[in-house]
Amino acid sequence: MADKFDKADLIKEIKDTEAAFCRLAAERGIAEAFLTYADDGAVINRNNRIYRGKAGIAEYYDNQTLKDVQLTWSPDYVDVAESGDMAWTYGNYVFAALSDENKPVEARGIFHTVWKRQPGGTWKYVWD
């Protein structure tokens, strides 16, 4: 990243990236969204287990059995490192699905995502 940047512009980029990420999850599915926005070395923490890299993330989603999965979120807080190449967000999420027995499953909580600016200026998450 260049030495000089407008922090407000980068925060807007992250907010826009989060919104596009959430839209993709709604339109094309959570697995595709999480793979699309993952840095090659990304890590996700699910059920107290770490899944590393895109192959690990794909494995996690390939093994899911819930149906009609929906996930929505929006950051309440966004900040960017002084270097301009890392950012972090947190906020509320809502997860809803149907179990194998067609029973509703819902979880609400707080997410925390760490973002890394890529060559070319896009953002990919490295931790979720």
C-alpha positions in Angstrom: 0.0 0.0 0.0 1.2 3.5 -0.7 2.6 5.4 2.3 -0.3 7.9 2.1 -3.9 7.0 2.1 -7.2 8.3 3.4 -8.3 6.2 6.4 -11.9 7.1 5.9 -11.7 5.8 2.3 -10.3 2.5 3.5 -12.9 2.1 6.1 -15.6 2.7 3.4 -13.8 0.0 1.3 -14.1 -2.4 4.1 -17.7 -1.6 4.8 -18.5 -2.1 1.1 -16.5 -5.3 1.0 -18.5 -6.6 4.1 -21.8 -5.7 2.4 -20.8 -7.4 -0.9 -19.6 -10.5 1.1 -23.0 -10.7 2.9 -24.9 -10.2 -0.4 -22.9 -13.0 -2.1 -23.7 -15.3 0.8 -27.4 -14.6 0.4 -27.4 -14.9 -3.4 -24.9 -17.8 -4.0 -24.5 -19.5 -0.6 -22.3 -19.2 2.4 -19.7 -21.6 1.1 -19.1 -19.7 -2.1 -19.0 -16.4 -0.3 -16.5 -17.6 2.3 -14.3 -19.1 -0.4 -14.5 -16.0 -2.6 -13.5 -13.6 0.1 -10.9 -15.7 1.7 -7.2 -14.9 1.5 -5.2 -18.0 0.4 -4.0 -18.4 4.0 -7.3 -17.5 5.6 -8.4 -19.2 8.8 -11.9 -19.7 10.1 -12.9 -20.7 13.6 -16.0 -22.9 13.7 -17.2 -24.8 16.8 -13.8 -24.3 18.4 -12.0 -25.8 15.5 -9.6 -24.0 13.2 -9.9 -24.6 9.4 -6.8 -23.3 7.5 -6.6 -22.2 3.9 -9.1 -22.4 1.2 -8.9 -26.2 1.1 -9.7 -26.4 4.9 -12.6 -23.9 4.5 -14.0 -25.8 1.6 -13.8 -29.0 3.6 -15.7 -27.4 6.5 -18.5 -26.3 4.2 -18.5 -29.6 2.2 -19.3 -31.4 5.5 -22.3 -29.3 6.5 -25.7 -31.0 6.4 -28.0 -28.1 7.3 -30.5 -27.0 4.6 -31.8 -23.6 3.6 -28.9 -21.9 5.4 -29.1 -18.1 5.7 -26.5 -15.9 7.3 -26.7 -12.1 7.6 -24.3 -9.7 9.3 -23.2 -6.2 9.4 -20.2 -4.6 11.0 -20.8 -2.2 13.9 -17.1 -1.3 14.1 -14.5 -1.0 11.4 -10.9 0.1 11.8 -7.8 0.1 9.6 -4.1 -0.3 10.7 -1.9 2.7 10.4 -0.1 0.9 7.6 -3.3 0.7 5.6 -2.9 -3.0 4.7 -4.9 -4.6 7.5 -8.4 -4.0 8.9 -10.8 -5.5 11.4 -14.5 -5.5 11.9 -17.0 -6.8 14.4 -20.7 -6.8 14.7 -23.8 -8.9 15.0 -24.8 -11.9 12.9 -27.9 -14.1 12.5 -27.6 -17.7 11.3 -30.8 -19.7 10.3 -31.2 -23.1 8.7 -33.2 -26.3 8.8 -31.8 -29.5 10.4 -31.8 -32.9 8.8 -35.2 -33.4 10.5 -36.4 -30.0 9.1 -36.4 -28.4 12.5 -35.4 -24.7 12.5 -31.9 -23.9 13.8 -31.0 -20.3 14.7 -27.9 -18.7 16.2 -27.2 -15.1 16.9 -23.9 -13.8 18.0 -21.0 -11.5 17.4 -18.5 -11.9 14.5 -15.0 -10.7 14.3 -13.2 -10.6 10.9 -9.6 -9.5 10.1 -9.0 -8.2 6.6 -5.8 -8.0 4.5 -5.4 -5.7 1.6 -4.4 -7.6 -1.5 -2.1 -6.6 -4.3 -4.3 -4.6 -6.6 -6.3 -3.1 -3.7 -9.0 -5.6 -3.0 -9.6 -6.9 0.5 -9.7 -10.6 1.6 -10.3 -11.9 5.1 -7.5 -13.7 6.9 -9.5 -14.6 10.1 -13.2 -15.1 10.6 
